Structure formats: C-alpha cells, structure tokens
C-alpha cells in the first residue's frame, strides 16, 4: 500500500501486525532485556520492516545501536506506528 505512494528509488517495509520470529541484533536484544513481550515484538517488527526496505534498495541493515537510525549513511528512514 505505502509502496504505491513512493517515488522511484525509494523503498518501504510494512506490516499490519507483529512479525513472528523477527530477529534482532545482539545490541538490540540487550537493550530490550527488561521490555515486555509486546514491546519486544513491536520493536522487532519495526526493525524487520526497516531491514526489508534497505534490502529492497540493495543496502545492508547497518543500524545496531539502540534508538539510533537503522539506515546507512546517505539514506533516511521513518518508523510509523
């Protein structure tokens, strides 16, 4: 749905519910150690969508720091709930 609104050269990842089994980098896992299962699933889904959009652009998922951009240099991204 959102992909249809994007200009050429842009990509999106979207989910309408939590993605089961969405993985996290070790640093992300460590920061979420005290989070509820619901928050962990929400966060992991957002990261999975960001990584899917980056992969569609042929870019690696570079963001590994808590609350920092998951986008490599020269890209921009937003997570909208």
C-alpha positions as CSV (number, residue, x, y, z in Angstrom):
1,X,0.0,0.0,0.0
2,X,2.6,2.6,1.0
3,X,4.9,1.5,-1.8
4,X,2.5,2.9,-4.3
5,X,3.0,6.3,-2.9
6,X,6.8,6.3,-3.0
7,X,8.9,7.9,-5.8
8,X,11.3,5.8,-7.8
9,X,14.4,4.9,-5.9
10,X,12.5,4.7,-2.6
11,X,11.5,1.5,-0.7
12,X,9.2,0.6,2.2
13,X,8.7,-2.2,4.5
14,X,5.3,-2.6,6.1
15,X,3.5,-4.9,8.5
16,X,-0.1,-4.8,9.7
17,X,0.7,-6.9,12.8
18,X,3.7,-8.1,14.6
19,X,6.1,-10.3,12.5
20,X,6.6,-13.6,14.4
21,X,10.2,-14.5,14.8
22,X,11.6,-11.1,13.6
23,X,15.2,-11.2,14.7
24,X,17.2,-8.5,16.4
25,X,20.9,-7.7,16.5
26,X,22.6,-8.6,19.8
27,X,22.8,-5.0,20.9
28,X,19.1,-4.6,20.3
29,X,18.4,-7.7,22.3
30,X,20.5,-6.5,25.2
31,X,18.6,-3.2,25.3
32,X,15.2,-4.9,25.3
33,X,16.1,-7.3,28.2
34,X,13.6,-5.6,30.5
35,X,10.9,-4.9,27.9
36,X,7.5,-6.7,27.8
37,X,6.9,-9.3,25.2
38,X,4.5,-6.9,23.4
39,X,7.2,-4.1,23.2
40,X,9.8,-6.6,22.0
41,X,7.5,-7.8,19.2
42,X,6.7,-4.2,18.2
43,X,10.3,-3.2,18.1
44,X,11.4,-6.3,16.2
45,X,8.7,-5.8,13.7
46,X,9.8,-2.2,13.1
47,X,13.3,-3.3,12.6
48,X,12.3,-6.1,10.2
49,X,10.4,-3.6,8.1
50,X,13.4,-1.3,8.0
51,X,15.7,-4.1,7.0
52,X,13.3,-5.2,4.3
53,X,13.2,-1.7,2.8
54,X,17.0,-1.5,2.9
55,X,17.3,-4.9,1.3
56,X,15.0,-3.8,-1.5
57,X,17.5,-1.0,-2.2
58,X,20.4,-3.4,-2.1
59,X,21.7,-2.0,1.2
60,X,22.7,-3.8,4.4
61,X,21.0,-3.2,7.7
62,X,23.6,-1.1,9.3
63,X,21.8,0.2,12.5
64,X,22.9,-1.7,15.5
65,X,22.6,0.9,18.2
66,X,19.6,1.4,20.4
67,X,17.2,4.2,19.3
68,X,19.6,5.2,16.6
69,X,18.8,5.2,12.9
70,X,18.8,1.8,11.2
71,X,19.7,3.5,8.0
72,X,23.2,3.5,6.4
73,X,24.7,6.9,5.6
74,X,23.1,8.7,2.6
75,X,19.7,7.2,3.4
76,X,16.8,8.2,5.6
77,X,14.0,6.2,7.2
78,X,11.0,6.5,9.4
79,X,9.1,4.0,11.6
80,X,5.5,4.9,11.8
81,X,3.0,3.0,14.1
